[in-house]
Amino acid sequence: MDMAANLCKRHSAIFIAVKVLIIRFSSIGDIVLTTPVIRCLKKQLPDAEIHYFTKTSFKGLLEANPYITKLHLLDDDISAAVQLLKIEKFDLIVDLHKNLRTQYVKRKLGVKTVSFNKLNPEKWFMVNMKINRLPTVHIVDRYFEPVEYLGVKKDEKGLDHFIPAGEEIELSTLPDSHQKGYVAFAIGGAHATKRLPSYKIIEICEQLGMPIVLLGGPDEVESAEHIEHHLGGQVLNMAGKISVNGSASLIRQALSVITHDSGMMHIAAAFKKEIVSIWGNTIPEFGMYPYMPRLPHKNHIVQVTQLSCRPCSKIGFDKCPKKHFKCMEQIDVAEVVRKVSG
């Protein structure tokens, strides 16, 4: 079958791409949220090649994904990366990031492109005017809108995360106290206003009285050590000690997961875990809550509602702009414990 036949094999009025480039440069959670699109494109257009363009630092999130034909990586030189992309001769670009860099890539490659609605005006009204014009639509559903014309539909199977060989952490390597079960507590978040104060985390862990594994990146090392010092053997501190996929492995094997609005929350959703997500300056209404369409009962949200200052940002800040941090300081510890305990 020649190229023209391939491009039109479903219907002459529909452009069916045989070589697709998906673009999403960052970050952990946003990339994991694109995985249903990757899966559905490949499964519903099995003859298509699905390529993905992301930053080198996020390679580990996608390198084991069986639905991706080829992974393209961006370091600092985007013009050099684009030259390599030109060689591929893509039929379609699916832009799931939609920023100045992706505009540059699309312009240079000069092929058909589709993108999604970022809802920036609606988010602005919510953050600045506290007027809610946001649709009750998850971002994953919005990611599917650009590929609907191809006949590709969401399959309601949720997110994917595939851990590369050699990055799984065996339960037998954990302390005896944690080998029979533990709660994973992902204490990180891209911004400080997304993270609970350490004393709140300590209170939650004390009241749970269960083995806890602390997960986080380099930015959480100091607070994790502080929490470990107060809780002793109840806590296994893995913050800053393992890769993202190592953390994913421990999330996959956990009894349940406590997390902030973070990438680890979405990895937990990919593994269909029982999730208690704690929200600070951001809100689930932005459409980034755990995506488990067939298992909504596993998604437990804890937040301080009816604060006139919330949300103060669609992303986050290094410190509370109001200086009181009520969105996290007033989190009900008992509610978190109750939802974890079931």
C-alpha positions in Angstrom: 0.0 0.0 0.0 1.5 3.3 -1.1 1.7 6.5 1.0 -1.4 8.1 -0.5 -3.5 5.0 0.2 -2.2 4.8 3.7 -3.1 8.4 4.4 -6.6 8.0 3.2 -7.4 4.4 4.1 -10.3 5.2 6.5 -12.1 7.9 4.7 -11.0 10.2 1.9 -12.0 13.3 3.9 -9.9 12.3 6.9 -6.2 12.8 7.1 -4.7 9.6 8.6 -1.1 10.1 9.7 1.4 7.3 9.3 4.2 9.1 11.1 3.1 11.2 14.1 5.3 13.4 16.4 3.9 14.1 19.8 5.5 17.0 21.6 5.5 17.5 25.4 8.8 18.9 26.9 7.9 18.8 30.6 7.2 18.0 33.4 6.8 14.6 35.1 3.0 14.8 35.6 2.3 16.5 32.3 4.1 13.9 30.4 2.5 11.0 32.2 -0.9 12.7 31.4 -0.2 12.4 27.7 0.2 8.6 27.8 -3.4 7.7 27.0 -3.0 9.6 23.7 0.1 7.7 22.9 -1.6 4.4 23.6 -4.8 5.1 21.8 -3.0 6.5 18.7 -0.9 3.3 18.4 -3.7 0.8 19.2 -6.3 2.5 17.0 -3.9 3.3 14.2 -1.7 0.2 14.4 0.2 1.0 11.2 1.2 4.4 12.4 4.7 5.3 13.8 4.3 7.2 17.1 7.3 9.4 17.8 7.7 11.6 21.0 9.8 14.7 21.5 10.7 15.7 25.1 13.6 17.0 27.2 16.5 14.6 27.9 15.9 14.9 31.6 12.5 13.2 31.2 13.7 10.3 29.0 13.2 7.8 31.8 9.4 8.4 31.8 9.0 7.2 28.2 11.9 5.0 27.2 10.1 1.8 28.2 6.7 2.8 26.7 5.9 0.0 24.1 3.6 2.3 22.1 6.4 4.7 21.2 8.3 4.0 18.0 11.1 6.4 18.6 12.0 8.9 21.4 13.5 12.3 20.4 15.3 14.3 23.0 16.0 18.0 23.6 19.1 19.2 25.3 19.8 22.9 25.0 20.2 23.2 21.2 16.6 23.2 19.8 17.8 24.1 16.3 20.1 21.0 16.2 17.2 18.8 17.5 14.9 20.2 14.8 17.4 19.4 12.1 17.3 15.7 13.2 13.5 15.8 13.3 13.4 17.0 9.7 15.0 13.8 8.6 12.0 11.8 9.9 9.6 13.5 7.5 6.6 13.5 9.8 3.0 13.5 8.5 1.5 15.1 11.6 2.6 17.0 14.8 0.4 16.6 17.9 1.5 19.5 20.1 0.5 18.8 23.7 2.7 21.5 25.2 1.8 24.6 23.1 4.5 27.2 23.9 7.0 29.3 22.1 9.4 26.4 21.6 6.8 24.1 20.1 5.7 26.9 17.8 9.3 27.1 16.6 9.5 23.4 16.0 6.2 23.3 14.1 7.2 26.3 12.0 10.5 24.7 11.0 9.1 21.3 10.3 6.3 22.7 8.2 3.9 19.8 8.4 0.2 19.6 9.5 -0.1 20.3 13.2 -2.9 20.0 15.8 -3.0 21.2 19.4 -5.2 21.5 22.4 -7.0 24.2 24.3 -4.9 25.3 27.3 -7.8 27.3 28.8 -5.4 30.1 29.7 -8.2 32.8 29.8 -10.4 30.6 32.0 -7.5 29.9 34.3 -6.7 33.7 34.5 -10.3 34.5 35.5 -10.2 31.7 38.2 -6.8 32.8 39.6 -7.2 36.6 39.4 -11.0 37.2 39.6 -12.1 34.0 41.3 -14.7 33.6 38.5 -15.0 29.9 37.6 -15.4 29.6 33.8 -13.5 26.3 33.7 -15.2 23.4 32.0 -15.5 20.2 34.1 -13.2 18.4 31.7 -10.0 16.7 32.7 -6.8 17.7 30.8 -6.5 14.2 29.4 -9.9 14.6 27.7 -8.6 17.9 26.2 -5.4 16.2 25.0 -7.7 13.9 22.9 -9.5 16.7 21.2 -6.8 17.3 18.5 -6.7 13.7 17.4 -10.5 13.1 17.3 -10.6 13.9 13.6 -8.4 10.8 13.0 -11.1 8.7 14.5 -9.0 8.1 17.7 -11.1 7.9 20.8 -10.2 7.7 24.5 -10.4 4.1 25.9 -11.1 5.0 29.5 -8.1 2.8 30.6 -6.3 5.6 32.4 -2.7 6.5 32.4 0.4 4.4 31.7 3.8 4.3 33.3 6.4 1.7 32.3 9.4 1.1 34.5 12.6 0.3 32.5 14.3 -3.0 33.3 16.8 -2.7 36.2 15.0 0.2 37.9 12.5 -1.8 39.9 13.1 -1.9 43.6 12.6 -5.3 45.2 10.5 -5.4 48.4 13.1 -7.8 49.8 15.7 -4.9 49.9 13.5 -2.8 52.2 13.7 -3.1 56.0 11.7 -5.9 57.6 9.3 -3.4 59.0 8.2 -2.3 55.5 8.3 -5.6 53.6 4.7 -6.5 54.6 3.2 -3.2 53.5 3.7 0.5 53.7 2.2 3.8 52.7 4.1 5.8 50.1 4.2 9.5 51.0 5.4 11.7 48.1 6.4 14.8 49.9 7.5 16.8 46.8 5.9 19.4 44.6 7.2 21.7 42.0 6.6 24.8 44.2 6.6 25.3 48.0 3.0 26.4 48.0 2.0 22.9 46.8 3.8 21.2 49.7 2.7 20.6 53.3 4.9 21.9 56.0 7.1 19.2 57.5 5.3 19.3 60.9 2.0 18.5 59.2 3.6 15.5 57.5 5.0 14.3 60.8 1.5 14.6 62.4 -0.1 12.6 59.6 2.5 9.8 59.9 2.3 9.7 63.7 -1.5 9.4 63.6 -1.4 6.7 60.8 1.0 4.6 62.9 1.9 2.6 59.7 5.3 2.0 58.0 5.9 5.0 55.7 8.2 5.4 52.7 9.1 9.0 52.0 9.6 9.9 48.4 11.0 13.1 46.9 13.7 14.6 44.8 16.8 16.6 45.7 14.7 19.6 46.8 13.0 17.4 49.5 16.2 15.9 51.1 16.4 18.4 54.0 12.7 18.2 54.9 12.7 14.4 54.6 15.7 14.1 56.9 13.9 16.3 59.4 10.8 14.1 59.2 12.9 11.0 59.5 14.6 12.4 62.6 11.3 12.8 64.4 9.7 9.5 63.3 12.6 7.1 63.4 12.1 3.5 62.2 8.5 4.2 61.2 9.8 6.0 58.1 12.1 4.8 55.3 13.5 7.9 53.8 14.2 7.5 50.1 14.0 11.2 49.1 16.9 12.1 46.8 18.3 8.6 47.0 16.6 7.0 44.0 15.5 7.8 40.4 12.0 8.8 39.4 11.5 5.3 38.2 12.7 4.0 41.6 10.1 6.1 43.3 7.5 4.8 40.7 8.5 1.3 41.7 7.9 2.0 45.4 4.6 3.7 44.6 3.5 0.7 42.5 4.1 -1.7 45.4 2.6 0.6 48.1 -0.7 -0.1 50.0 -1.7 3.4 49.2 -0.2 6.8 48.3 -0.3 10.2 50.0 0.8 13.0 47.6 0.6 16.6 46.8 -0.5 17.9 43.4 2.7 16.5 41.8 4.1 14.2 39.2 4.1 11.4 41.7 0.3 11.8 42.0 -0.1 11.0 38.3 2.3 8.1 38.4 0.3 6.7 41.3 -2.9 7.1 39.2 -1.1 5.2 36.4 -0.7 2.3 38.8 -4.4 2.6 39.9 -3.4 3.1 43.5 -5.6 4.3 46.3 -4.6 8.0 46.3 -5.1 10.7 48.9 -4.0 13.9 47.2 -3.5 17.1 49.3 -4.0 20.4 47.5 -2.6 23.8 48.5 -2.5 26.8 46.2 -3.8 24.9 43.1 -7.2 23.3 42.7 -8.5 20.1 41.1 -10.8 22.3 38.9 -7.9 23.1 36.7 -8.4 19.6 35.4 -5.2 18.0 36.7 -6.5 15.7 39.4 -5.7 11.9 39.4 -7.1 10.5 36.2 -8.7 7.1 36.9 -11.9 7.2 34.9 -12.9 3.6 35.8 -11.9 3.9 39.4 -13.1 7.3 40.7 -13.6 5.8 44.2 -9.8 5.5 44.5 -9.3 9.3 44.2 -9.6 11.0 47.6 -9.0 14.8 47.6 -8.1 16.8 50.7 -8.2 20.6 50.5 -9.2 23.7 52.4 -12.2 25.1 50.6 -13.8 28.6 50.8 -10.5 30.4 51.1 -10.9 33.8 49.2 -7.2 33.7 48.1 -7.3 30.2 46.6 -6.2 29.5 43.9 -3.5 32.1 44.0 -1.7 30.6 41.0 -2.2 27.9 38.3 1.3 26.7 39.1 2.7 27.8 42.4 5.0 30.1 44.4 8.1 29.7 46.5 6.2 31.1 49.4 2.6 32.2 50.2 2.0 35.6 48.6 -0.4 36.3 51.5 2.2 35.2 54.1 -0.4 33.0 56.0 -0.3 29.8 53.9 -3.7 28.8 55.2 -4.3 26.5 52.2 -1.8 24.1 53.7 -1.6 25.2 57.4 -5.3 24.5 57.8 -5.3 21.0 56.2 -7.2 18.6 58.4 -4.7 16.0 59.5 -7.5 13.7 60.8 -9.2 13.9 57.4 -6.1 12.7 55.7 -5.6 9.9 58.1 -9.2 8.8 57.8 -9.1 8.7 54.0 -5.8 6.7 54.0 -7.2 4.3 56.6 -10.4 3.8 54.5 
